[in-house]
Amino acid sequence: MDRVDCVVIGAGVIGLAVARRLARAGREVIVLEAAEGIGTVTSSRNSEVIHAGIYYPAGSLMARMCVSGKRALYDYCRDHGIPHRNCGKLIVATTANETLKLQSIKAHAQANGVHDLQTLGGDEARALEPALRCDAALLSPSTGIVDSHAFMLALRGDAEDAGASCAFHAPLLRGRATLEGFELDVGGEAPITLACELLVNAAGLAATSVARGIDGMPIELIPPAYLAKGNYFSCSARAPFSHLIYPVPEPGGLGVHLTLDLAGQARFGPDVEWVDALDYAVDPARAERFYPAIRRYWPALPDGALMPSYSGIRPKIVPPAVARQDSLIQGSRYHGVAGLVNLFGIESPGLTSSLAIPDHVAGLPGS
């Protein structure tokens, strides 16, 4: 039986960042990935936004990891030449009631450690974005965008330079907790049994099923899994914006917002569509819900301009009736299995938090 110090399940942005952190600390690390390459699922199907940390519940793991991760991500991008842009975001109010909500949003952001939000009147917001319709806005200057694939390539390079290795087409079939750590049955073209002392479950959408496949992990401590699909639409018309544009949040979500890619092309979304299975097809009919929402802040959006683009699926651990969830990172103090770390519900702002989460994992007892 082959033996290694650490095994990380999943080569998405979180798994790669964890592997990098452990390898740079001198640990022997193998990353097992069921797919053919890095970041093929959630990590490559998102808005590529560097979030400021505004909305998450105060004191939550999401809030703490986002605020510290944001600073680390900007530094990493600068140091490694990762394409990114600190373009800023406007949260726009289009009614008097929404304008009143802006101050509570700002206060909540401050409670999360985000102290750079600026309150703008309608004229001040339009001075930044002349095509915008709004009564007032909040400017978030620390929000930005990043090339997520280039970022993941850099993480993989750093991890491998420190001695880590990645195995693709290598699904974890079953695992067993032992007195020495874990024995892992790995599938693929050349199935093997691999032993390790530290096992980090960073499998994203598959994290709950991976945990259920580890003998010794208490089943009752594994959260249920739900799938929340987010659909994106591109725009055939040139959107005249240089900032990201977000409406004031509505119950159940952040509303239909406008994000930009690094080439300046606009996309709208994601919405929330609860699904029972992985399906990334975008229904063109969903655009009809987008038009009135977008025209509240961009009245000039032309008819027929929205085109299906792509979709992603959030790894939810709460049902649709629950508006918000927090990330759940379980170490041995939580479940009693020495050397096992489970990362559940790592949805947005997972990309922004990806350099903070590994420090949290490495600081858990037994890690």
Secondary structure by P-SEA (a helix, b strand, c coil): cccccbbbccccaaaaaaaaaaaaaccbbbbbbcccccccccccccccccccccccccccaaaaaaaaaaaaaaaaaaaaccccccbbbbbccccaaaaaaaaaaaaaaaaaccccbbbbcaaaaaaaccccccccbbbbccccccaaaaaaaaaaaaaaaabbbbbccccccccccccccccccccccbbbbbbbcbbbcccccaaaaaaaaccccccccbbbbbbbbbbbbbbcccccccbbbbcccccccccbbbbbcccbbbbbccbbbbbcccccccccccaaaaaaaaacccccccccccccccccccccccccccccccbbbbcccccccccbbbbcccccccccaaaaaaaaaaacccc
